[in-house]
Each structure stands twice: as structure tokens, then as C-alpha cells.
Amino acid sequence: MSQKALRWFFPGVALLMFGTFLMALLSQYIPPNFTELLSNVTGTLSFCIMLTLVLIAVRPKAIERRLGLTNMYEVHAWMAMVLPVTLAIHVFIRWSGLENVLTLNLTNTSILGYVGLTSLIIVMLTGIFVLSDTIIKKSKQLMNLKNKANRNFHLWLHRLAIVSIVGIHFHVYNVEYLLDNTPFRLLATVYTVLVLGWYAIYKIRLARLPKYQVIRTHQPSPKIHEIELQPTKGDRMDYQAGQFGFFRFVDSQVSSEAHPFSFASSPTRNQDTIIVMIQEDGDFTSTLANVKEGDQVTIEGPYGDFYPAEVRDSNEPMVLLSGGIGLTPSLSVLREEIAQNSDRRIVFIWGVGYEDQLMFYDQLKDLSNKYPNFSHHIIFSEEEVDGFPHGFVDNDFIHAEGLEEFYQTATWHVCGPPPMLEAAKSLLAENNVTEDQLNIEEFAF
Ligand SMILES: Cc1cc2nc3c(=O)[nH]c(=O)nc-3n(C[C@H](O)[C@H](O)[C@H](O)COP(=O)(O)OP(=O)(O)OC[C@H]3O[C@@H](n4cnc5c(N)ncnc54)[C@H](O)[C@@H]3O)c2cc1C
């Protein structure tokens, strides 16, 4: 199934649940008029969307591997935008405009509905304005606000989703015309227990993740921290080059909030360890100088499919195109190809801002000298550096470096910050690079 089609997987799950609810409802109760039907439909649909949003939060690996976590979170954000609409219609009808809310005629059903609604509003606000940038990324002011907010605190508030689901589940249970509708109430219970059960198992697994300890820290450039980790006992996590994990420093002087980082190591060459390279970028990453050897870390994952099986198994040319710290998954793939004694054509393109951000240059030069099938192409965007081109990775640069044939013949693996990715996507689309040739890792959700 293509990635585009797979985007409909979760909305499909919500609609499937909704279909079963509707059948159960209509089998025992025919709404007396259209308004009542609309209230039933929107209320039930809202509940199904909420349950599906929790399912996405559990990051089911089978879907994530094909759809990608960034796309999954985007589906989450868009479904979360439909929710206020369906919910508003349901609540407005139940309030008879505003009449019922003004008389404040509280029943068990309405109290539980209010609990569900209030927690849900908090959940939606934290999701839209702090935890995701899908909706707000076009507004600089909102993005500034997002970057200033305490993410950890809002993450906790976002977990009120569970309170909201429990509240709404019992709200459904107390609705008068559903009291005798066993199939409807049974479905509500089965779906709620399944989803919350899955969520609980996911959380228990997180709490029991095996520990790694920091065995080496190093700064290859002033704002980059390279950290090497080794399992405290047992085997290292099985992962593919170019994938990423959520790293939580559980016993360290830095915050224990989980952050996503790509593996920079090669799973074949680094048999027992995992290496990450992290750029100082904000509240958490700027404290990484405090990480010491012996600190304990857990890693949730692996996630991502930057270097898919069909590429690993082929010998087709490959272009690794990175911007800034987006270098990490490309480095992992390059290191893996070298460890596998690959003789495929590998083109390594790296857009760097400033001279002091250049890393591993001697190693790249050595590789180019040693392997005739490898070439590296570096360009600086923010300052002029002797011996290197100046500007962005655009069509002129690709032609100047004699790489235009790879638009047709190679798979492209692109990673970098959002503006660089947008520019790269346009460049590749203009040059007829197909979706099948393209693998993208976004360093943002
Ligand atoms: C799939 C993926 C792979 C990544 N790989 C690397 C890598 O190899 N090296 C590297 O330097 N950076 C990588 N990043 C980026 C890195 O995760 C962020 O720079 C880092 O989490 C920012 O945290 P902060 O608190 O220092 O910055 P802040 O200023 O607080 O945040 C900067 C941005 O990062 C987002 N962010 C902050 N905390 C989290 C979190 N816990 N989870 C998700 N997003 C968060 C914020 O929403 C904001 O947009 C990757 C990101 C993703 C999504």
C-alpha cells in the first residue's frame, strides 16, 4: 500500500468503529428527528476519533514502519482538528443552543460529559499549540510561543486524554436511550478497554526498557555532542542504519524527557554500541555538556525507514543529501555501506552553514580517495569558505558538481531541518524524481 493510501488507515479505523456503533444504535433506537440523529452521529464519531488518536499515540510499529512517524503525527493532528467540529455540533445540540447550559440542569450524564469535554479541550490546546507544529508552522509568532512553552508540562496535560475517554465512556453508559442497548454499551466497553489496555501495555514497556550507559562523549564541532552508549546488560537494540529512537536520560544531570535522535552509527560495524550526534538547539540539547560517562539512558525504538530493505538489497546508485545536523542518518547509512564492503555508487551531499560546523572532513576525503564509487560534495550557505562552493543545494549546484544523472538513476535519501527539506522536495520534484526514489527523514514532528 502506498504511503498516500496508508494515511487513510487511522481515519479508516475510526470510521469502522463508528459504523459498528451506528448499526448497534439503529438496531434498537430510531432517532425521532434529524437533529437527534445528528447529535448521535457526531457524539459517537467524536468518541471513535478520540480512541483512534490514542491508538496513534501508542505508535503501532507495523504502521509506523510504512507510514513514518512524522506522517503518523500529521494524521493525528488533522484528525484532532476534525474532533472539535464533531464535538461542537454534538454539544451544541445537547445544550439546545445554550438553553440547557444556562439552566445548569446537571445529571450524571451531563456531569460525565463535562468532565470528558473539559479535559478534551485542554488536550486539544496542548496538542495544537505546544506538542505539534502541523497546524501552526506557518505562523512565526505561534511557533515562538510553542518553543517557549514547557513541553514536559504540556505533555502531562495532554495525557488528560485518558481521563476524557473514561469520562465519555461513562457518559455514554448513562445516556437514557442507551441504558437497554446492550450491543452499543458492549462495543463502547470493548473498544475502550482494548485501546486503554494497549496504551497501558505500551507505558509498562517504556518503563521496563533496557538501560544503556554512556561510555564516551565528544564534541566534533562546538555545538555538536557525540555520545556513545552501550547496553548495561544484554544485547544492543537491533536497528537498521538511518533509523531513530527516543532517548531518555534516566539517571543523569539532564532532563529525563524523551527526545528523538537518529542513530549515527553503523549496526554492522558498531556491534555493541549506539552512537548519536546531537546539536545544541534548545532547552534540553543545550544542557548536554552535563552528560557524563556512566550516565544511564533508555532508548525506545527503533523507528523510521530512511534506508528501506529494497535499497539495502540493491546495488543501485544512492544520493545521501543532508542539511546541517540532518547529516546523522546519512552518516549511519554511509558507515553501514562501508561496513558491508559495498561497491555501489554513493553520492554524499552536505549543506553546511558555517565553517566551524564542518565535521569528519578528513574521513570523507579519505573515503573519496579510497573508493572510486564514493564522492562527497559540500556547500556552505552562511559564510564563504576557501575551497568550497557558497550557496544552497539547488539545481545549479547539482549541475556544477556533475550530479544531474542521479535524478533519474539513484534513490535519494534526504534529511535536514524543515526549510531545507521543503527546498529539496521542490528541487527533486522539478527534476522528476519519483516518490519511489525518495526517502525523507524530517527532524520535526
Ligand atoms: C525523527 C527525528 C530525528 C532527529 N534526529 C536528530 C539527531 O540525530 N540529532 C539532532 O541534533 N537532532 C535530531 N532531531 C531533533 C531533536 O529531536 C530536537 O532538536 C530536540 O528534541 C530539541 O529539543 P530541545 O529541548 O533542545 O529544543 P527546544 O527548543 O525545546 O525544541 C526545538 C524543537 O524540537 C521540538 N522538540 C522539543 N522537545 C521534543 C521532544 N521531546 N520530542 C519531539 N520534539 C521535540 C520542539 O517542538 C521544537 O520544535 C531529530 C528529530 C526527529 C523528529
The ligand as a Gaussian input file, in Angstrom:
#p B3LYP/6-31G(d) Opt

LIG

0 1
 C       12.930000      11.738000      13.771000
 C       13.850000      12.780000      14.376000
 C       15.215000      12.547000      14.416000
 C       16.067000      13.511000      14.960000
 N       17.420000      13.273000      14.985000
 C       18.254000      14.216000      15.477000
 C       19.669000      13.994000      15.511000
 O       20.183000      12.938000      15.118000
 N       20.448000      14.986000      16.009000
 C       19.919000      16.180000      16.460000
 O       20.672000      17.047000      16.897000
 N       18.583000      16.407000      16.435000
 C       17.740000      15.465000      15.964000
 N       16.391000      15.699000      15.980000
 C       15.879000      16.965000      16.517000
 C       15.838000      16.901000      18.037000
 O       14.932000      15.909000      18.469000
 C       15.380000      18.260000      18.599000
 O       16.289000      19.227000      18.177000
 C       15.387000      18.251000      20.100000
 O       14.426000      17.348000      20.606000
 C       15.086000      19.664000      20.574000
 O       14.932000      19.664000      21.960000
 P       15.282000      20.966000      22.838000
 O       14.510000      20.869000      24.098000
 O       16.739000      21.140000      22.957000
 O       14.809000      22.155000      21.937000
 P       13.506000      23.057000      22.022000
 O       13.928000      24.447000      21.679000
 O       12.723000      22.839000      23.236000
 O       12.686000      22.480000      20.787000
 C       13.115000      22.676000      19.453000
 C       12.170000      21.912000      18.568000
 O       12.211000      20.492000      18.860000
 C       10.907000      20.015000      19.235000
 N       11.035000      19.162000      20.432000
 C       11.449000      19.530000      21.650000
 N       11.401000      18.514000      22.511000
 C       10.933000      17.454000      21.791000
 C       10.625000      16.101000      22.121000
 N       10.796000      15.629000      23.343000
 N       10.130000      15.299000      21.150000
 C        9.937000      15.780000      19.907000
 N       10.213000      17.039000      19.533000
 C       10.703000      17.868000      20.467000
 C       10.123000      21.246000      19.638000
 O        8.772000      21.043000      19.395000
 C       10.715000      22.337000      18.772000
 O       10.082000      22.439000      17.532000
 C       15.528000      14.738000      15.456000
 C       14.153000      14.942000      15.436000
 C       13.313000      13.986000      14.899000
 C       11.838000      14.233000      14.876000

